[in-house]
């Protein structure tokens, strides 16, 4: 994939074409509904995988356009449930985050999306996506979640989007992108 490849369709909010770096094929995505660290999030596909074809890019963009809001809601609900189940992870020295967060949408004030790591897809054709965040409760390590389609499977620090093995350990086979 060269820097001159056409960007994804305007409706998909991709602001740069994919380029290969040392570890990833990367593009930028203007993530609607997400506060982003630098107004766009990086979309990363492992550099050991083939460069994403135009068809793969169109498939991913279409999926993000169609399911992006549902994915955002699922991630916020996942972190909200984690906040209620494990308030110690959300410990802030200067305020009680558990008291400040009344609903999943309140977490938007605490998260900044930095990357989407596309690991592959499920047998059903849903993308396996890791989302990495800067967050108020762990400024050093950030936060991350792995999702199969719009179902969150694993969460933790910002390295989670890259931990494909956690899905395989849970019995979720990851296939190559279409």
C-alpha positions in Angstrom: 0.0 0.0 0.0 1.5 3.3 -1.0 0.9 6.8 0.4 -0.8 7.6 -3.0 -3.5 5.0 -2.6 -6.9 6.6 -2.6 -8.4 7.2 0.9 -11.6 5.4 1.9 -14.9 6.8 0.8 -15.7 10.2 2.4 -18.6 8.6 4.3 -16.2 6.4 6.1 -14.3 9.3 7.6 -10.9 7.9 6.8 -8.6 10.9 6.5 -5.4 9.1 5.2 -4.7 6.0 3.2 -3.0 3.0 4.8 0.8 3.2 4.8 3.2 0.5 6.1 5.3 1.3 9.1 7.7 -1.1 10.8 4.9 -2.9 12.7 1.6 -1.9 11.2 -0.3 -0.8 8.1 -1.7 2.5 9.5 -4.4 4.9 8.5 -6.2 7.7 10.4 -9.9 7.6 11.1 -12.1 10.4 12.2 -14.0 8.5 14.9 -17.6 9.9 15.1 -19.0 9.9 18.6 -15.6 9.4 20.2 -13.4 12.1 21.8 -10.0 11.4 20.2 -6.6 12.2 21.5 -5.6 14.0 18.3 -8.9 14.4 16.6 -8.3 11.1 14.7 -7.5 7.6 15.8 -5.0 5.4 14.2 -6.3 2.3 12.5 -3.7 -0.4 12.7 -3.4 -3.8 10.9 -0.4 -6.0 11.7 2.4 -5.5 9.2 2.9 -9.2 9.0 -0.5 -9.5 7.4 -0.9 -8.6 3.7 -1.4 -5.0 3.0 -5.1 -4.2 3.2 -6.7 -4.4 -0.3 -9.2 -1.8 -1.5 -11.9 -4.4 -0.8 -10.7 -5.0 2.8 -10.5 -1.2 3.4 -14.0 -0.8 2.0 -15.3 -3.7 4.1 -13.7 -2.3 7.3 -15.0 1.3 6.6 -18.4 0.1 5.8 -18.5 -2.0 9.0 -17.3 0.9 11.1 -19.9 3.2 9.5 -22.7 0.7 10.1 -21.7 -0.6 13.5 -19.5 2.2 15.0 -22.2 3.6 17.2 -23.1 0.1 18.5 -19.4 -0.6 19.2 -19.1 2.7 21.0 -22.1 1.9 23.2 -20.8 -1.6 23.9 -17.4 -0.3 25.0 -18.9 2.3 27.2 -21.3 -0.2 28.8 -18.3 -2.6 29.3 -16.2 0.0 31.1 -19.2 1.1 33.1 -19.9 -2.5 34.3 -16.1 -2.8 35.1 -16.3 0.4 37.1 -19.2 -1.0 39.2 -17.6 -4.5 39.6 -14.0 -3.3 40.2 -13.9 0.3 41.5 -10.3 -0.1 42.6 -9.1 -0.1 39.0 -10.7 3.3 38.5 -9.0 4.9 41.5 -8.2 8.6 41.2 -6.3 10.4 43.9 -8.3 13.6 43.6 -11.9 12.5 43.1 -14.2 9.6 43.3 -14.8 8.5 39.7 -17.4 6.0 40.8 -19.5 8.8 42.3 -19.0 11.0 39.2 -20.0 8.4 36.6 -23.8 7.8 36.7 -24.2 6.2 33.2 -22.0 4.7 30.5 -22.1 8.0 28.4 -20.5 9.8 31.3 -17.3 7.8 30.5 -16.8 9.8 27.3 -15.4 12.6 29.5 -12.8 10.2 30.9 -11.6 8.4 27.6 -9.7 9.6 24.5 -9.6 7.0 21.7 -6.1 6.7 20.3 -6.2 3.6 18.2 -8.2 0.8 16.6 -6.2 -2.4 16.1 -7.8 -4.7 13.5 -6.7 -8.2 14.5 -8.7 -10.1 11.8 -12.3 -11.3 11.7 -14.5 -13.9 13.2 -15.8 -16.9 11.3 -19.1 -14.9 11.0 -17.2 -12.1 9.2 -17.2 -9.6 12.1 -14.0 -7.7 12.6 -11.9 -8.4 15.7 -11.0 -4.9 16.9 -8.9 -3.7 19.7 -9.6 -0.2 20.9 -6.9 1.8 22.8 -7.6 4.8 25.0 -5.9 7.5 27.1 -8.0 7.6 30.2 -8.3 9.6 33.4 -8.1 6.7 35.8 -4.7 5.3 34.5 -2.7 8.0 32.8 0.4 5.8 32.7 -1.1 2.7 31.2 -4.3 3.8 29.5 -7.1 1.5 28.9 -8.0 -1.0 26.1 -10.6 -3.4 25.0 -10.8 -6.3 22.5 -14.1 -6.7 20.7 -15.5 -9.3 18.3 -17.9 -7.3 16.3 -19.8 -5.2 18.9 -19.2 -7.7 21.7 -16.5 -6.8 24.2 -14.4 -9.8 25.1 -11.5 -8.5 27.2 -10.4 -5.3 28.8 -7.5 -3.9 30.7 -4.6 -1.5 30.0 -3.8 0.1 26.6 -1.8 -3.0 25.5 -5.0 -5.1 25.4 -5.9 -4.1 21.8 -2.7 -5.9 20.7 -3.2 -9.1 22.7 -4.7 -11.4 20.1 -3.8 -14.4 22.2 -6.4 -13.5 24.8 -9.1 -14.2 22.3 -7.6 -17.5 21.2 -7.3 -18.5 24.9 -11.0 -17.8 25.2 -11.8 -20.0 22.3 -12.4 -17.2 19.8 -10.6 -18.1 16.6 -9.3 -15.1 14.6 -9.3 -15.4 10.8 -7.6 -13.3 8.1 -9.4 -10.1 7.0 -11.5 -10.5 3.9 
